């Protein structure tokens, strides 16, 4: 009982649960003051924030993105392509400045673990987030070296700014170096859009997802209805990916 009480208190005393409470209470207060429209908006925002912050909704949003995405067995190809996925450029680190951010670290670890099995070159794809900044591929490559990948096995692609450019610039490297069977490493929820981007430029890839988050047959409990920051982050990433995937499906192939 004490454990359950602690979980509930931590959920309502800190964001996003605290913001849910504020929206709901302020909405109720406005409705009682007959400011109905504003009150209903606040209540709706509170309910939406609560829903997006629950593991239940986060899991449901991620499931369609990861459906059909699996670990290939056996893992065979002639090169790996690692999509960087973001960095903390100025963060102090053990071996330099800058670290992979968010899901990017899962991708790095997956590529390094795969390298220990198949010993293939790794194309690290990611440019600078801001003009004049450090390319993502430089920081990501440093982490791969720290994890045991020889520097000579890392090929940096430093120009791309998004998934479409990842595909376009990696295609040039594949052609220059004669690679024909690339293994694509990116987050599970990002894989379908990434595969589509590479197909748009005429490159067939072997998907190797990092961090599959969806639990198709999850048995939900009371804890899955309590808001949490991590669940909200998953929901936000999933919604962004749904929008990006729709954009990719609708935009002209030559755009």
ABEGO torsion letter per residue (X at the ends): XAAAAAAAAAAAABOAAAAAAAAAAAAAAAAAAGBAAAAAAAAAAAAAAAAAABAAAAAAAAAAAABGBBBBOBBBBABBBBBAGEBBAABBBAAEBEBBBEAAAAAAAAAAAAAAAAGBBBBBBEBBABBGBBBAAAAAAAAAAAAGBBAAABBBBAABABAAAAAAAAAAAAAAAGBABBBBBBBAAAAAAAAAAAAAAGBBBBBBBBGBABBAABBBBAAAABBBAAAAAAAAAAAAAAAAAAAAAABBAAX
